[in-house]
């Protein structure tokens, strides 16, 4: 049986309890595992000759203490997903596991570097540019700044950030900086402190600016009331997080309804004071469908501030994408 055939033998709701049991620290990532599961089911299997292997062995391994055994799937992580689907699943004779347990084990390995394509792009982008320094986020941020300014946005300087945000960045720097065992003079310590401060500064600004850049195409839609300059208010947020979530609904099924089900079931969107949502659909229409409206209402529910943008990507078909930025702020910054 291939991995693709194994996936088609089970339902995710029957796999989920085994993920939690086998990998307790993944309990809060079940929504992403569900998306990963459905994405794999939609992918066509494709053999890659330069991949690790054509089979995947399911074995029992002992933990570091030698007191407990756990399932292992090898080789699986790091391969092209479409190739992993073609792998023949070979289960060792001493393994007594259900199909659901086998799938849970395989999903942990296939999602090791990311649950969806976007996660892989971000992960390996960091590796290629060197995440040990702040070069990756600095390059990313500077590129985004240029685009934002081109479309009329204003980037605050460090001095223009709120006092509370500068204090939080300073505390974060103090918590993470290490001066080494050698004694350093004041000048060198100040330089090292600033370098560490800028690491955290660019990490924050990279994520906020990336959300704004991704939202800019939707701003050209005549139905949207927001501007690039208004979105730049996110730079003044006290706390910020953003994410992109795409549906993997079956053919002729509603992508919006699919996302509504998974996001609400697994509480995938952080609860903060405000949210900006960019809903990307496969077709343009004057009025949101009932499923789309229900999804947007759910995302805005219980928040002090909420804003919505609508975009169109005809390649999506029946699927939808939500890109959201959730934030905390004492005032309405948008």
Buried (B, 14 or more C-beta within 10 A) or exposed (E): EBBBEBBEEBEBEEBBEBBBEBBEEBEEBBBBBBBBBBBBBEBEBEEEEEBBBEBBBBBEEEEEEEEEEEBBBBBBBEBBBBBBBBBEBEBEEEBEBEBBBBBBBBBBBBBEBBBBEBBEEBBEEBEEBEBEEBEBBBBBBEBBBEBBEEBEBEBBEEEEBBEEBBEBBEEBBEEEBEEEEEEEEEEEEEEBBEEBBBBBBBBBBBBBBBBBBBBBBBBEEEEBEBBBEBBBBBBBBBBBBBBBBBBBBEEEBBBBBBBBBBBBEBEBBBEBBBBBBBBBBBEEEEEBBEBBEBBBEBBBEEBEBBBBBBBBBEEBBBBBBBBBBBBBBEEEBB
